[in-house]
């Protein structure tokens, strides 16, 4: 049965290959379907150490820790609760910086300790 002009393109493509036998693909550089064997090799990526990203990670972690420590000290020293707005601001800033800083600091420390499964590819390059 031949397809008519009203059939869709998908149906035309599907019926065109029904009577074709499977053949083994050639092993040369270009496959018959248009793909090139070089596209399956790993690209040459610059493997330099991302120092700017490491500095941002350490800054976030130390800054968040400092903000939370200062908020805790203000909370302990403020007996009359006069400066609670400053304490909440420091806690919020500290939490917002220590969460990504702590996460990437943990990954960075695992990389430096050479644990299995951690590579520099796990750290997103920021700079």
MIDOTI-295296 format. One record per residue: residue in one letter; x, y, z of N, C-alpha, C in turn. Coordinates in steps of 0.2 Angstrom, whole numbers, padded with zeros to 4 digits, always signed. Atoms other than C-alpha are relative to their C-alpha. Layout:
<nodes>
AXYZXYZXYZ/...
</nodes>
This chain:
<nodes>
X+0004-0006+0000+0000+0000+0000+0004+0006+0000/X-0004-0006+0000+0007+0017-0005-0003+0005+0004/X+0003-0005-0004+0004+0032+0006-0002+0005-0005/X+0003-0005+0003-0006+0046+0000+0003+0007+0002/X-0002-0007-0001-0003+0065+0000-0002+0002+0007/X+0003-0003-0007-0014+0067+0016+0003-0003+0006/X-0003+0004-0005-0003+0055+0026+0005+0005+0003/X-0005-0005-0003+0008+0064+0039+0007-0002-0002/X-0007+0001+0002+0027+0065+0037+0003-0006+0004/X-0003+0006-0005+0030+0053+0052-0002-0007-0003/X+0002+0006+0003+0019+0040+0043+0004-0002-0006/X-0004+0001+0006+0029+0042+0027+0007-0002+0002/X-0006+0002-0002+0045+0040+0036+0000-0007+0003/X+0001+0007-0004+0039+0025+0046-0001-0006-0006/X+0001+0005+0005+0033+0016+0030+0005-0001-0005/X-0005+0000+0005+0048+0020+0020+0005-0005+0002/X-0005+0004-0002+0059+0009+0031-0002-0007+0002/X+0003+0006-0002+0048-0006+0033+0003-0006-0003/X-0003+0005+0005+0056-0016+0019+0007+0000+0000/X-0007+0000+0000+0074-0012+0023+0003-0004+0005/X-0003+0005-0005+0085-0025+0031+0005+0005+0004/X-0004-0004-0004+0096-0019+0045+0007-0002-0002/X-0007+0001+0002+0115-0017+0040+0004+0003+0006/X-0005-0002-0005+0130-0015+0051+0003+0007-0002/X-0002-0006+0002+0136+0003+0052+0008-0001-0001/X-0007+0000+0002+0153+0007+0045+0005+0002+0006/X-0004-0002-0006+0168+0009+0057+0005+0005-0002/X-0004-0005+0002+0176+0023+0047-0002+0006+0004/X+0001-0006-0004+0176+0041+0053-0007+0003-0001/X+0006-0002+0001+0159+0045+0046-0005-0005-0001/X+0006+0005+0001+0143+0035+0049-0005+0001-0005/X+0004-0002+0006+0130+0033+0036-0006+0004+0003/X+0006-0004-0002+0117+0042+0047+0003+0008+0001/X-0002-0007+0000+0128+0058+0047+0004+0002+0006/X-0004-0002-0006+0136+0057+0064+0008-0002-0001/X-0007+0001+0001+0155+0058+0066+0002-0003+0007/X-0003+0003-0006+0165+0047+0078+0003+0004+0005/X-0003-0005-0004+0174+0062+0085-0004+0003+0005/X+0004-0004-0004+0159+0069+0093-0002-0004+0007/X+0001+0004-0006+0158+0054+0106+0007+0000+0004/X-0006+0000-0005+0176+0058+0113-0001+0006+0005/X+0000-0005-0005+0178+0069+0128+0003+0007-0002/X-0003-0007+0003+0181+0088+0124+0006+0001+0004/X-0006-0003-0004+0198+0096+0129-0003+0006+0004/X+0003-0005-0004+0192+0106+0144+0006+0002+0004/X-0005-0003-0003+0204+0118+0153-0001-0003+0008/X+0000+0004-0007+0209+0108+0170+0003+0005+0005/X-0004-0005-0005+0216+0124+0179-0005+0000+0006/X+0003-0001-0006+0211+0127+0197-0004+0006+0000/X+0004-0006+0000+0196+0139+0198+0001+0004+0007/X-0001-0003-0006+0204+0150+0211-0005+0006+0002/X+0005-0005-0002+0191+0164+0210-0006-0003+0003/X+0006+0004-0003+0177+0151+0214+0002-0002+0007/X-0002+0003-0006+0187+0144+0228+0000+0006+0005/X+0000-0006-0004+0189+0162+0235-0007+0002+0002/X+0007-0001-0002+0170+0165+0234-0003-0005+0005/X+0003+0005-0005+0166+0149+0243+0003+0001+0007/X-0003-0002-0007+0178+0153+0257-0003+0006+0003/X+0003-0007-0002+0171+0171+0258-0007-0001+0003/X+0007+0001-0002+0153+0165+0259+0000-0004+0006/X+0000+0004-0006+0157+0152+0272+0002+0004+0006/X-0002-0004-0005+0167+0163+0283-0004+0006+0002/X+0005-0006-0001+0155+0178+0281-0006-0003+0003/X+0006+0003-0003+0140+0167+0285+0001-0002+0008/X-0002+0002-0007+0149+0160+0301+0001+0006+0004/X-0001-0006-0004+0154+0177+0306-0007+0004+0002/X+0007-0003-0001+0136+0184+0304-0004-0003+0005/X+0004+0004-0005+0128+0170+0314+0004+0001+0007/X-0004-0001-0007+0142+0172+0328-0002+0006+0003/X+0001-0006-0002+0139+0190+0329-0007+0001+0002/X+0007+0000-0002+0120+0188+0330-0001-0004+0006/X+0001+0004-0007+0122+0175+0344+0003+0004+0005/X-0003-0004-0005+0133+0187+0353-0004+0006+0002/X+0005-0005-0001+0121+0201+0351-0006-0002+0004/X+0006+0003-0004+0107+0190+0357+0001-0001+0007/X-0002+0001-0006+0116+0185+0372+0002+0006+0004/X-0002-0006-0004+0122+0202+0377-0006+0005+0001/X+0006-0005+0000+0105+0211+0374-0005-0003+0005/X+0004+0002-0005+0096+0209+0390-0007+0002-0001/X+0007-0003+0000+0081+0221+0386-0003-0001-0007/X+0002+0001+0007+0079+0215+0368-0002+0006-0004/X+0001-0006+0004+0081+0232+0361+0003+0000-0007/X-0003+0001+0007+0091+0227+0346-0002-0006-0004/X+0002+0007+0003+0081+0212+0340+0000+0001-0008/X+0000+0000+0007+0080+0219+0322+0007-0001-0003/X-0007+0001+0002+0099+0219+0321+0001-0007+0000/X-0001+0008-0001+0099+0201+0327-0003-0004-0006/X+0003+0004+0006+0087+0195+0314+0003+0001-0006/X-0003-0001+0007+0095+0204+0300+0007-0004+0000/X-0006+0004+0000+0112+0196+0305-0001-0007-0001/X+0001+0007+0001+0104+0179+0306-0002-0002-0007/X+0003+0002+0007+0095+0180+0289+0006+0001-0005/X-0006+0000+0004+0111+0186+0281+0005-0005+0001/X-0004+0006-0001+0121+0173+0289-0002-0006-0003/X+0002+0006+0003+0110+0159+0284+0000+0000-0007/X-0001+0000+0008+0109+0165+0266+0007-0001-0003/X-0007+0001+0002+0128+0165+0265+0003-0007+0002/X-0003+0006-0002+0132+0150+0275-0003-0006-0003/X+0003+0006+0003+0120+0138+0266+0004-0002-0006/X-0004+0001+0006+0129+0139+0249+0007-0001+0001/X-0007+0000-0001+0146+0142+0256+0002-0006+0004/X-0002+0006-0004+0145+0127+0268-0001-0006-0005/X+0000+0005+0005+0139+0116+0254+0006-0001-0004/X-0006+0000+0005+0153+0120+0242+0006-0001+0004/X-0006+0001-0004+0165+0121+0256+0001-0008+0002/X-0001+0007-0002+0161+0103+0261+0002-0004-0007/X-0002+0004+0007+0163+0097+0242+0007+0002-0001/X-0007-0002+0000+0179+0107+0242+0005-0004+0004/X-0004+0003-0004+0186+0099+0257+0000-0008-0001/X+0000+0007+0003+0181+0082+0250+0005-0001-0005/X-0005+0000+0005+0191+0086+0235+0007+0000+0002/X-0007-0001-0003+0206+0091+0245+0002-0006+0004/X-0002+0006-0003+0205+0075+0255+0000-0006-0005/X+0000+0005+0005+0204+0065+0239-0005-0006+0001/X+0005+0005-0001+0188+0056+0243-0003-0002-0007/X+0002+0002+0006+0181+0045+0230-0007+0003-0002/X+0006-0002+0002+0167+0052+0219+0000+0008+0000/X+0000-0008+0000+0172+0071+0221+0005+0002-0004/X-0005-0003+0005+0180+0080+0207-0001+0008+0000/X+0001-0008+0001+0182+0099+0203-0006+0001-0005/X+0006-0001+0004+0168+0096+0191-0007+0001+0004/X+0006-0001-0005+0156+0096+0206-0001+0007+0002/X+0000-0007-0002+0160+0114+0209-0002+0004-0006/X+0002-0004+0005+0151+0126+0198+0005+0006-0001/X-0005-0006+0001+0164+0139+0191-0004+0007+0000/X+0003-0006+0000+0158+0156+0196+0004+0006-0003/X-0004-0006+0003+0172+0167+0189+0003-0001-0006/
</nodes>
